[in-house]
Amino acid sequence: MKTKINMKTTAIYNKLFTGLAFVIAAISISSCKKDTIDASGQFNIKVVNAAATSGAQSFTLAGNVLVSGGLNYTDASAYINAPSGKNMTMEFKNAGTSSVYASGSLYTTNGVNFTVYLAGQGSNARVKAYEDDLGAPNNGQVKIKFIHLSNNAPSVITIKNSSGDDLVTTLARDISSGYKYVSPGALSVQFFGTASRDNIGNFTVADLVAGKIYTLYLTDTATGGVILNKVLHN
């Protein structure tokens, strides 16, 4: 009798584990499915070319052309309204061709705002997306965040203001900082390797306007240096 009970119990467990395996497999297949579009959902996307050697680019999202070409280094599109979804394929392509310069995936919810950046070259070429907070700053301030997109700079950097005070510490490559509030006008910043403490470069960002929102992104020049560029969001 004991043997029959054990055999019956084993059979039940086998069925349970088999069923669980099918559920896990189904979830895995569903999560890996590309370009799952929410037909009733919308979000806003801005597209930036931060790759100095890329040449003019077009941009597609889930197979839909959002920028048809002519996006040169440092260019940024306006925000484009597009369907939201999961695991949507982002592709930068050399303008006028089907040649993909770099690709990535984007997951969005409805009503959010994203900016997508093309960065790097060759095997380091990549597409990175960052959610934007478009709530305007108060009291005549300027709202900024930093993004580290440079392969020539150390992988983790520290950003200081002109007085030597930390603005951002331990900012890793391909990561965005939180938002900071600064005075309008010119902003002078210094970049250092967090581990080495070596100075990477000193930059002045001019003409920051009160009430505006900017991203300041560190990227590479075509000649192997580093440079700080800005994107306006409102």
C-alpha positions as CSV (number, residue, x, y, z in Angstrom):
1,M,0.0,0.0,0.0
2,K,2.8,2.4,0.9
3,T,4.4,1.8,-2.5
4,K,1.1,2.6,-4.3
5,I,0.8,5.9,-2.4
6,N,4.3,6.9,-3.3
7,M,3.8,6.1,-6.9
8,K,0.6,8.0,-7.0
9,T,2.2,11.0,-5.3
10,T,5.1,10.9,-7.7
11,A,2.7,10.9,-10.7
12,I,0.9,13.9,-9.3
13,Y,4.2,15.8,-8.8
14,N,5.3,14.9,-12.3
15,K,2.2,16.3,-13.8
16,L,2.6,19.5,-11.7
17,F,6.2,20.0,-12.7
18,T,5.3,19.3,-16.4
19,G,2.5,21.9,-16.2
20,L,4.8,24.4,-14.5
21,A,7.4,23.9,-17.2
22,F,4.8,24.7,-19.9
23,V,3.8,27.8,-18.0
24,I,7.4,29.0,-17.6
25,A,8.1,28.3,-21.3
26,A,5.0,30.2,-22.3
27,I,6.0,33.2,-20.2
28,S,9.5,33.1,-21.6
29,I,8.3,33.0,-25.2
30,S,5.8,35.8,-24.5
31,S,8.5,38.0,-22.8
32,C,10.9,37.5,-25.7
33,K,8.3,38.4,-28.4
34,K,9.5,41.4,-30.3
35,D,7.5,44.5,-31.2
36,T,4.4,43.9,-29.0
37,I,2.5,47.0,-29.7
38,D,-0.3,48.5,-27.6
39,A,-2.6,49.7,-30.3
40,S,-4.5,52.0,-27.9
41,G,-1.4,53.4,-26.2
42,Q,0.8,56.3,-27.1
43,F,4.1,57.8,-25.8
44,N,6.5,60.5,-27.0
45,I,10.0,59.9,-28.3
46,K,12.9,62.2,-29.1
47,V,15.8,60.9,-31.2
48,V,19.4,62.1,-30.9
49,N,22.5,61.3,-32.9
50,A,25.4,61.3,-30.3
51,A,27.8,59.3,-32.5
52,A,30.4,61.6,-34.1
53,T,31.5,59.1,-36.9
54,S,28.0,57.8,-37.8
55,G,27.0,60.0,-40.7
56,A,23.4,61.0,-41.2
57,Q,20.9,58.5,-39.8
58,S,17.3,57.5,-40.0
59,F,15.4,55.8,-37.1
60,T,12.8,53.2,-37.0
61,L,10.8,51.9,-34.0
62,A,9.1,48.5,-34.3
63,G,9.5,48.7,-38.1
64,N,7.9,52.1,-38.3
65,V,10.0,55.0,-39.7
66,L,10.0,57.9,-37.3
67,V,13.0,59.8,-38.7
68,S,13.4,59.3,-42.4
69,G,17.0,60.5,-42.6
70,G,19.3,63.5,-42.2
71,L,19.8,63.1,-38.5
72,N,23.5,64.2,-38.2
73,Y,25.8,64.1,-35.2
74,T,24.4,66.3,-32.4
75,D,21.0,66.6,-34.2
76,A,17.9,66.0,-32.1
77,S,14.4,65.5,-33.4
78,A,11.3,67.0,-31.8
79,Y,9.2,64.7,-29.7
80,I,7.3,62.2,-31.9
81,N,4.1,60.6,-30.8
82,A,4.2,56.8,-31.3
83,P,2.4,53.7,-30.2
84,S,3.7,52.3,-26.9
85,G,4.6,48.7,-26.4
86,K,7.1,46.0,-25.1
87,N,10.4,44.9,-26.6
88,M,10.1,47.3,-29.5
89,T,13.1,47.2,-31.8
90,M,14.9,50.5,-32.2
91,E,17.1,50.8,-35.3
92,F,19.4,53.6,-36.5
93,K,20.2,53.1,-40.1
94,N,22.6,54.9,-42.4
95,A,20.4,57.4,-44.3
96,G,19.2,56.2,-47.6
97,T,20.1,52.6,-46.9
98,S,18.9,49.5,-45.1
99,S,22.2,49.2,-43.3
100,V,21.7,49.1,-39.5
101,Y,24.3,51.2,-37.6
102,A,23.0,50.1,-34.2
103,S,19.9,48.6,-32.6
104,G,18.3,48.2,-29.2
105,S,15.0,47.4,-27.5
106,L,12.5,49.7,-25.8
107,Y,9.8,49.0,-23.3
108,T,7.3,51.8,-22.6
109,T,4.1,52.6,-20.9
110,N,1.4,55.0,-22.0
111,G,1.9,58.8,-21.7
112,V,5.6,58.7,-20.9
113,N,8.4,60.6,-22.7
114,F,11.7,59.1,-23.8
115,T,14.8,60.3,-25.5
116,V,16.8,57.8,-27.5
117,Y,20.5,58.2,-28.3
118,L,22.8,56.7,-30.9
119,A,26.3,56.4,-29.4
120,G,29.7,54.8,-30.2
121,Q,31.0,53.2,-33.3
122,G,31.9,49.8,-34.6
123,S,31.5,47.1,-32.0
124,N,30.7,49.8,-29.4
125,A,27.8,51.2,-31.4
126,R,24.6,51.1,-29.3
127,V,21.2,52.6,-28.8
128,K,20.2,53.9,-25.4
129,A,16.9,55.2,-24.2
130,Y,16.1,57.3,-21.1
131,E,12.8,58.4,-19.7
132,D,12.4,62.2,-19.4
133,D,10.6,64.2,-16.7
134,L,9.1,67.2,-18.4
135,G,7.9,69.0,-15.3
136,A,9.3,72.5,-15.6
137,P,11.6,73.9,-12.9
138,N,10.4,76.6,-10.6
139,N,11.8,80.0,-9.4
140,G,13.7,80.8,-12.5
141,Q,15.9,77.8,-12.4
142,V,17.2,75.4,-15.1
143,K,16.6,71.6,-14.9
144,I,19.4,69.4,-16.1
145,K,20.6,65.8,-16.1
146,F,23.8,64.2,-17.3
147,I,24.3,61.1,-19.4
148,H,27.7,59.3,-19.8
149,L,27.9,58.0,-23.4
150,S,31.7,58.2,-23.9
151,N,33.9,55.2,-24.6
152,N,37.1,57.3,-24.4
153,A,36.3,58.5,-20.9
154,P,36.6,56.1,-17.8
155,S,33.6,53.9,-17.3
156,V,32.7,55.7,-14.1
157,I,33.0,59.5,-13.8
158,T,32.5,62.3,-11.3
159,I,31.2,65.7,-12.3
160,K,32.0,68.9,-10.4
161,N,31.0,72.5,-10.8
162,S,33.4,75.4,-11.2
163,S,33.8,75.7,-7.5
164,G,34.9,72.0,-7.2
165,D,31.7,70.9,-5.6
166,D,30.3,67.5,-6.6
167,L,27.3,67.7,-9.0
168,V,27.2,64.0,-9.8
169,T,29.3,61.2,-8.3
170,T,29.9,57.7,-9.7
171,L,28.1,58.1,-13.0
172,A,28.6,54.9,-14.9
173,R,28.8,54.7,-18.7
174,D,25.3,54.5,-20.4
175,I,23.6,55.7,-17.2
176,S,21.7,58.9,-16.6
177,S,22.0,61.0,-13.5
178,G,19.1,62.4,-11.6
179,Y,17.9,65.9,-12.3
180,K,19.8,68.9,-10.9
181,Y,18.7,72.5,-10.7
182,V,21.1,75.3,-11.7
183,S,21.0,79.0,-12.4
184,P,20.4,80.2,-16.0
185,G,23.3,81.4,-18.1
186,A,26.6,79.6,-18.5
187,L,27.4,76.4,-16.5
188,S,31.0,75.4,-16.1
189,V,31.7,71.7,-15.2
190,Q,34.7,69.5,-14.7
191,F,34.8,65.7,-15.4
192,F,37.0,63.3,-13.5
193,G,37.6,59.6,-13.5
194,T,36.0,58.4,-10.2
195,A,38.7,55.8,-9.6
196,S,41.7,57.6,-11.1
197,R,40.7,61.1,-10.2
198,D,42.3,62.2,-13.5
199,N,40.7,65.2,-15.1
200,I,38.9,64.2,-18.3
201,G,37.9,67.7,-19.4
202,N,36.5,71.1,-18.4
203,F,33.4,72.3,-20.3
204,T,31.2,75.4,-20.3
205,V,27.6,75.1,-21.4
206,A,26.3,78.4,-22.6
207,D,22.9,79.9,-22.8
208,L,20.9,77.8,-20.3
209,V,17.5,79.4,-20.2
210,A,15.4,79.7,-17.1
211,G,12.4,77.3,-17.0
212,K,14.0,75.0,-19.6
213,I,15.0,71.3,-19.3
214,Y,18.2,70.0,-20.8
215,T,20.2,66.8,-21.0
216,L,24.0,67.3,-21.0
217,Y,25.6,64.2,-22.5
218,L,29.3,63.3,-22.6
219,T,30.3,61.6,-25.8
220,D,33.3,61.1,-28.1
221,T,34.6,63.3,-30.9
222,A,35.6,61.9,-34.3
223,T,39.3,62.4,-33.4
224,G,39.2,60.5,-30.1
225,G,38.5,63.2,-27.6
226,V,35.5,63.8,-25.4
227,I,32.9,66.5,-25.6
228,L,29.8,67.7,-23.8
229,N,26.7,68.4,-25.8
230,K,23.2,69.4,-24.8
231,V,19.7,68.5,-25.8
232,L,16.7,70.8,-25.1
233,H,13.5,69.1,-24.0
234,N,10.9,71.9,-23.7
